Amino acid sequence: MLRKVRDQVKKHPGLIPQFFFICLGMGGAFLYLFRLARGPHVTWNKSNNPEPWNKLSPSYQYKEFDNNSGKLESFHNHGE
């Protein structure tokens, strides 16, 4: 596949910016998804930490979605 891409670039040098920006976009999307997957609200190992939301600090602002009203509301957990 890389040989085919290389041959196309040799025949049409105007494709170089297109390949550059496609690779840049794919790399950025991968880094963004990697950052999301490493967040405090994601559990990969349930046996080690089954409830990660209990380890959030009391000042952490979390959001809750209400299906009935369709609103996304922000809440502060004040140790209640």
N, CA, C and O atoms as a GROMACS GRO file, in nm:
protein
  320
    1MET      N    1   0.082  -0.118   0.000
    1MET     CA    2   0.000   0.000   0.000
    1MET      C    3   0.087   0.126   0.000
    1MET      O    4   0.058   0.221  -0.072
    2LEU      N    5   0.193   0.125   0.080
    2LEU     CA    6   0.282   0.242   0.082
    2LEU      C    7   0.352   0.260  -0.052
    2LEU      O    8   0.381   0.373  -0.092
    3ARG      N    9   0.378   0.151  -0.121
    3ARG     CA   10   0.440   0.159  -0.253
    3ARG      C   11   0.346   0.230  -0.351
    3ARG      O   12   0.388   0.309  -0.434
    4LYS      N   13   0.216   0.198  -0.338
    4LYS     CA   14   0.116   0.261  -0.426
    4LYS      C   15   0.108   0.411  -0.397
    4LYS      O   16   0.097   0.492  -0.490
    5VAL      N   17   0.113   0.448  -0.270
    5VAL     CA   18   0.108   0.590  -0.233
    5VAL      C   19   0.232   0.660  -0.288
    5VAL      O   20   0.222   0.770  -0.342
    6ARG      N   21   0.348   0.598  -0.273
    6ARG     CA   22   0.472   0.658  -0.321
    6ARG      C   23   0.468   0.677  -0.473
    6ARG      O   24   0.512   0.781  -0.523
    7ASP      N   25   0.415   0.579  -0.546
    7ASP     CA   26   0.404   0.591  -0.690
    7ASP      C   27   0.309   0.703  -0.730
    7ASP      O   28   0.336   0.776  -0.826
    8GLN      N   29   0.199   0.718  -0.659
    8GLN     CA   30   0.103   0.825  -0.688
    8GLN      C   31   0.165   0.962  -0.663
    8GLN      O   32   0.141   1.057  -0.738
    9VAL      N   33   0.244   0.972  -0.555
    9VAL     CA   34   0.308   1.101  -0.524
    9VAL      C   35   0.412   1.135  -0.629
    9VAL      O   36   0.429   1.252  -0.664
   10LYS      N   37   0.482   1.035  -0.681
   10LYS     CA   38   0.581   1.061  -0.786
   10LYS      C   39   0.512   1.109  -0.914
   10LYS      O   40   0.564   1.197  -0.983
   11LYS      N   41   0.396   1.052  -0.946
   11LYS     CA   42   0.324   1.091  -1.068
   11LYS      C   43   0.254   1.226  -1.050
   11LYS      O   44   0.246   1.304  -1.145
   12HIS      N   45   0.204   1.253  -0.930
   12HIS     CA   46   0.126   1.375  -0.903
   12HIS      C   47   0.179   1.442  -0.776
   12HIS      O   48   0.127   1.416  -0.668
   13PRO      N   49   0.281   1.526  -0.788
   13PRO     CA   50   0.339   1.590  -0.668
   13PRO      C   51   0.242   1.682  -0.594
   13PRO      O   52   0.267   1.717  -0.479
   14GLY      N   53   0.133   1.722  -0.657
   14GLY     CA   54   0.034   1.805  -0.591
   14GLY      C   55  -0.042   1.732  -0.481
   14GLY      O   56  -0.114   1.795  -0.404
   15LEU      N   57  -0.025   1.600  -0.473
   15LEU     CA   58  -0.092   1.522  -0.368
   15LEU      C   59  -0.017   1.526  -0.234
   15LEU      O   60  -0.072   1.485  -0.132
   16ILE      N   61   0.105   1.576  -0.235
   16ILE     CA   62   0.185   1.577  -0.111
   16ILE      C   63   0.114   1.654   0.000
   16ILE      O   64   0.106   1.601   0.111
   17PRO      N   65   0.063   1.775  -0.021
   17PRO     CA   66  -0.008   1.844   0.088
   17PRO      C   67  -0.132   1.768   0.136
   17PRO      O   68  -0.164   1.768   0.254
   18GLN      N   69  -0.200   1.704   0.043
   18GLN     CA   70  -0.320   1.628   0.082
   18GLN      C   71  -0.282   1.513   0.174
   18GLN      O   72  -0.346   1.493   0.277
   19PHE      N   73  -0.179   1.437   0.139
   19PHE     CA   74  -0.135   1.328   0.225
   19PHE      C   75  -0.085   1.380   0.360
   19PHE      O   76  -0.108   1.318   0.464
   20PHE      N   77  -0.017   1.496   0.358
   20PHE     CA   78   0.032   1.554   0.483
   20PHE      C   79  -0.084   1.589   0.576
   20PHE      O   80  -0.081   1.554   0.694
   21PHE      N   81  -0.185   1.657   0.524
   21PHE     CA   82  -0.296   1.699   0.610
   21PHE      C   83  -0.385   1.582   0.652
   21PHE      O   84  -0.443   1.585   0.761
   22ILE      N   85  -0.396   1.480   0.568
   22ILE     CA   86  -0.471   1.361   0.609
   22ILE      C   87  -0.399   1.292   0.725
   22ILE      O   88  -0.463   1.253   0.822
   23CYS      N   89  -0.268   1.278   0.714
   23CYS     CA   90  -0.191   1.215   0.823
   23CYS      C   91  -0.195   1.301   0.949
   23CYS      O   92  -0.204   1.248   1.060
   24LEU      N   93  -0.187   1.432   0.932
   24LEU     CA   94  -0.194   1.523   1.048
   24LEU      C   95  -0.330   1.511   1.117
   24LEU      O   96  -0.335   1.506   1.240
   25GLY      N   97  -0.438   1.506   1.041
   25GLY     CA   98  -0.572   1.491   1.099
   25GLY      C   99  -0.590   1.358   1.169
   25GLY      O  100  -0.648   1.352   1.278
   26MET      N  101  -0.540   1.250   1.108
   26MET     CA  102  -0.552   1.119   1.172
   26MET      C  103  -0.470   1.113   1.300
   26MET      O  104  -0.514   1.055   1.399
   27GLY      N  105  -0.352   1.173   1.299
   27GLY     CA  106  -0.270   1.176   1.420
   27GLY      C  107  -0.334   1.256   1.531
   27GLY      O  108  -0.333   1.216   1.647
   28GLY      N  109  -0.392   1.371   1.495
   28GLY     CA  110  -0.461   1.453   1.594
   28GLY      C  111  -0.582   1.383   1.653
   28GLY      O  112  -0.608   1.391   1.773
   29ALA      N  113  -0.657   1.313   1.567
   29ALA     CA  114  -0.774   1.239   1.616
   29ALA      C  115  -0.731   1.127   1.711
   29ALA      O  116  -0.796   1.104   1.813
   30PHE      N  117  -0.622   1.058   1.678
   30PHE     CA  118  -0.572   0.952   1.766
   30PHE      C  119  -0.529   1.009   1.900
   30PHE      O  120  -0.562   0.952   2.005
   31LEU      N  121  -0.456   1.120   1.899
   31LEU     CA  122  -0.411   1.179   2.026
   31LEU      C  123  -0.529   1.226   2.110
   31LEU      O  124  -0.527   1.212   2.233
   32TYR      N  125  -0.631   1.282   2.047
   32TYR     CA  126  -0.750   1.327   2.121
   32TYR      C  127  -0.823   1.209   2.184
   32TYR      O  128  -0.863   1.216   2.300
   33LEU      N  129  -0.842   1.101   2.109
   33LEU     CA  130  -0.909   0.983   2.164
   33LEU      C  131  -0.825   0.920   2.275
   33LEU      O  132  -0.880   0.870   2.373
   34PHE      N  133  -0.693   0.921   2.260
   34PHE     CA  134  -0.605   0.869   2.364
   34PHE      C  135  -0.619   0.952   2.492
   34PHE      O  136  -0.623   0.897   2.602
   35ARG      N  137  -0.627   1.085   2.477
   35ARG     CA  138  -0.645   1.172   2.594
   35ARG      C  139  -0.779   1.146   2.661
   35ARG      O  140  -0.787   1.144   2.784
   36LEU      N  141  -0.885   1.125   2.583
   36LEU     CA  142  -1.016   1.096   2.640
   36LEU      C  143  -1.015   0.962   2.713
   36LEU      O  144  -1.079   0.947   2.818
   37ALA      N  145  -0.945   0.864   2.659
   37ALA     CA  146  -0.942   0.731   2.718
   37ALA      C  147  -0.863   0.729   2.848
   37ALA      O  148  -0.880   0.636   2.928
   38ARG      N  149  -0.778   0.827   2.872
   38ARG     CA  150  -0.699   0.831   2.994
   38ARG      C  151  -0.761   0.916   3.104
   38ARG      O  152  -0.699   0.939   3.207
   39GLY      N  153  -0.884   0.964   3.083
   39GLY     CA  154  -0.950   1.053   3.178
   39GLY      C  155  -0.990   0.982   3.307
   39GLY      O  156  -0.988   0.859   3.313
   40PRO      N  157  -1.025   1.059   3.410
   40PRO     CA  158  -1.058   0.999   3.541
   40PRO      C  159  -1.192   0.926   3.542
   40PRO      O  160  -1.219   0.849   3.634
   41HIS      N  161  -1.276   0.948   3.442
   41HIS     CA  162  -1.408   0.888   3.440
   41HIS      C  163  -1.413   0.758   3.359
   41HIS      O  164  -1.520   0.701   3.342
   42VAL      N  165  -1.298   0.712   3.310
   42VAL     CA  166  -1.292   0.590   3.229
   42VAL      C  167  -1.228   0.479   3.311
   42VAL      O  168  -1.122   0.498   3.371
   43THR      N  169  -1.292   0.364   3.313
   43THR     CA  170  -1.240   0.249   3.387
   43THR      C  171  -1.196   0.142   3.289
   43THR      O  172  -1.276   0.091   3.211
   44TRP      N  173  -1.068   0.106   3.293
   44TRP     CA  174  -1.016  -0.002   3.209
   44TRP      C  175  -0.997  -0.129   3.290
   44TRP      O  176  -1.007  -0.239   3.236
   45ASN      N  177  -0.970  -0.115   3.419
   45ASN     CA  178  -0.944  -0.230   3.505
   45ASN      C  179  -1.045  -0.227   3.619
   45ASN      O  180  -1.022  -0.162   3.721
   46LYS      N  181  -1.156  -0.297   3.603
   46LYS     CA  182  -1.263  -0.290   3.703
   46LYS      C  183  -1.228  -0.367   3.830
   46LYS      O  184  -1.285  -0.338   3.936
   47SER      N  185  -1.138  -0.463   3.824
   47SER     CA  186  -1.103  -0.538   3.944
   47SER      C  187  -1.015  -0.455   4.037
   47SER      O  188  -1.020  -0.472   4.159
   48ASN      N  189  -0.933  -0.367   3.981
   48ASN     CA  190  -0.843  -0.285   4.062
   48ASN      C  191  -0.915  -0.162   4.120
   48ASN      O  192  -0.892  -0.126   4.235
   49ASN      N  193  -1.001  -0.098   4.040
   49ASN     CA  194  -1.069   0.023   4.083
   49ASN      C  195  -1.212   0.021   4.028
   49ASN      O  196  -1.238   0.082   3.924
   50PRO      N  197  -1.304  -0.048   4.094
   50PRO     CA  198  -1.438  -0.064   4.037
   50PRO      C  199  -1.521   0.064   4.035
   50PRO      O  200  -1.614   0.073   3.954
   51GLU      N  201  -1.493   0.160   4.119
   51GLU     CA  202  -1.570   0.284   4.124
   51GLU      C  203  -1.477   0.405   4.123
   51GLU      O  204  -1.454   0.465   4.228
   52PRO      N  205  -1.422   0.442   4.006
   52PRO     CA  206  -1.325   0.553   4.002
   52PRO      C  207  -1.387   0.689   4.034
   52PRO      O  208  -1.316   0.781   4.073
   53TRP      N  209  -1.517   0.702   4.019
   53TRP     CA  210  -1.582   0.830   4.046
   53TRP      C  211  -1.580   0.864   4.194
   53TRP      O  212  -1.598   0.980   4.230
   54ASN      N  213  -1.558   0.765   4.281
   54ASN     CA  214  -1.549   0.792   4.424
   54ASN      C  215  -1.415   0.855   4.462
   54ASN      O  216  -1.402   0.908   4.572
   55LYS      N  217  -1.316   0.849   4.374
   55LYS     CA  218  -1.185   0.907   4.403
   55LYS      C  219  -1.172   1.050   4.354
   55LYS      O  220  -1.065   1.109   4.368
   56LEU      N  221  -1.278   1.107   4.296
   56LEU     CA  222  -1.271   1.246   4.250
   56LEU      C  223  -1.269   1.339   4.369
   56LEU      O  224  -1.330   1.311   4.473
   57SER      N  225  -1.199   1.451   4.354
   57SER     CA  226  -1.191   1.546   4.464
   57SER      C  227  -1.326   1.613   4.487
   57SER      O  228  -1.409   1.618   4.395
   58PRO      N  229  -1.351   1.663   4.607
   58PRO     CA  230  -1.479   1.729   4.636
   58PRO      C  231  -1.505   1.854   4.550
   58PRO      O  232  -1.620   1.894   4.533
   59SER      N  233  -1.400   1.914   4.498
   59SER     CA  234  -1.419   2.035   4.417
   59SER      C  235  -1.434   2.003   4.269
   59SER      O  236  -1.447   2.096   4.188
   60TYR      N  237  -1.434   1.875   4.230
   60TYR     CA  238  -1.447   1.838   4.089
   60TYR      C  239  -1.589   1.867   4.041
   60TYR      O  240  -1.686   1.825   4.102
   61GLN      N  241  -1.599   1.940   3.931
   61GLN     CA  242  -1.730   1.974   3.876
   61GLN      C  243  -1.769   1.864   3.776
   61GLN      O  244  -1.696   1.837   3.681
   62TYR      N  245  -1.883   1.803   3.798
   62TYR     CA  246  -1.929   1.699   3.707
   62TYR      C  247  -2.061   1.741   3.646
   62TYR      O  248  -2.127   1.832   3.698
   63LYS      N  249  -2.099   1.676   3.537
   63LYS     CA  250  -2.221   1.713   3.465
   63LYS      C  251  -2.316   1.596   3.463
   63LYS      O  252  -2.275   1.480   3.459
   64GLU      N  253  -2.443   1.627   3.467
   64GLU     CA  254  -2.547   1.525   3.468
   64GLU      C  255  -2.650   1.560   3.362
   64GLU      O  256  -2.690   1.676   3.348
   65PHE      N  257  -2.692   1.460   3.286
   65PHE     CA  258  -2.792   1.482   3.181
   65PHE      C  259  -2.927   1.434   3.229
   65PHE      O  260  -2.941   1.320   3.276
   66ASP      N  261  -3.027   1.520   3.218
   66ASP     CA  262  -3.163   1.485   3.257
   66ASP      C  263  -3.242   1.450   3.131
   66ASP      O  264  -3.267   1.536   3.047
   67ASN      N  265  -3.280   1.323   3.117
   67ASN     CA  266  -3.352   1.278   2.998
   67ASN      C  267  -3.488   1.344   2.984
   67ASN      O  268  -3.534   1.366   2.872
   68ASN      N  269  -3.553   1.374   3.093
   68ASN     CA  270  -3.688   1.431   3.086
   68ASN      C  271  -3.688   1.572   3.030
   68ASN      O  272  -3.772   1.606   2.947
   69SER      N  273  -3.595   1.655   3.074
   69SER     CA  274  -3.593   1.792   3.026
   69SER      C  275  -3.497   1.811   2.909
   69SER      O  276  -3.506   1.911   2.838
   70GLY      N  277  -3.406   1.717   2.888
   70GLY     CA  278  -3.309   1.729   2.780
   70GLY      C  279  -3.200   1.830   2.808
   70GLY      O  280  -3.137   1.880   2.715
   71LYS      N  281  -3.177   1.861   2.935
   71LYS     CA  282  -3.077   1.961   2.971
   71LYS      C  283  -2.955   1.894   3.032
   71LYS      O  284  -2.965   1.791   3.099
   72LEU      N  285  -2.840   1.956   3.008
   72LEU     CA  286  -2.715   1.915   3.069
   72LEU      C  287  -2.683   2.015   3.178
   72LEU      O  288  -2.661   2.133   3.151
   73GLU      N  289  -2.680   1.969   3.303
   73GLU     CA  290  -2.660   2.059   3.416
   73GLU      C  291  -2.528   2.029   3.485
   73GLU      O  292  -2.485   1.914   3.491
   74SER      N  293  -2.465   2.133   3.537
   74SER     CA  294  -2.339   2.118   3.610
   74SER      C  295  -2.368   2.116   3.759
   74SER      O  296  -2.452   2.190   3.808
   75PHE      N  297  -2.296   2.030   3.829
   75PHE     CA  298  -2.310   2.018   3.973
   75PHE      C  299  -2.173   2.018   4.037
   75PHE      O  300  -2.074   1.977   3.976
   76HIS      N  301  -2.168   2.065   4.161
   76HIS     CA  302  -2.048   2.055   4.242
   76HIS      C  303  -2.075   1.955   4.351
   76HIS      O  304  -2.180   1.958   4.416
   77ASN      N  305  -1.982   1.865   4.372
   77ASN     CA  306  -1.994   1.768   4.480
   77ASN      C  307  -1.929   1.828   4.603
   77ASN      O  308  -1.807   1.843   4.608
   78HIS      N  309  -2.008   1.862   4.702
   78HIS     CA  310  -1.956   1.925   4.824
   78HIS      C  311  -1.951   1.825   4.939
   78HIS      O  312  -1.977   1.861   5.054
   79GLY      N  313  -1.918   1.702   4.908
   79GLY     CA  314  -1.905   1.602   5.014
   79GLY      C  315  -2.037   1.557   5.071
   79GLY      O  316  -2.041   1.506   5.183
   80GLU      N  317  -2.144   1.572   4.999
   80GLU     CA  318  -2.276   1.531   5.049
   80GLU      C  319  -2.301   1.387   5.023
   80GLU      O  320  -2.407   1.335   5.058
   0.00000   0.00000   0.00000
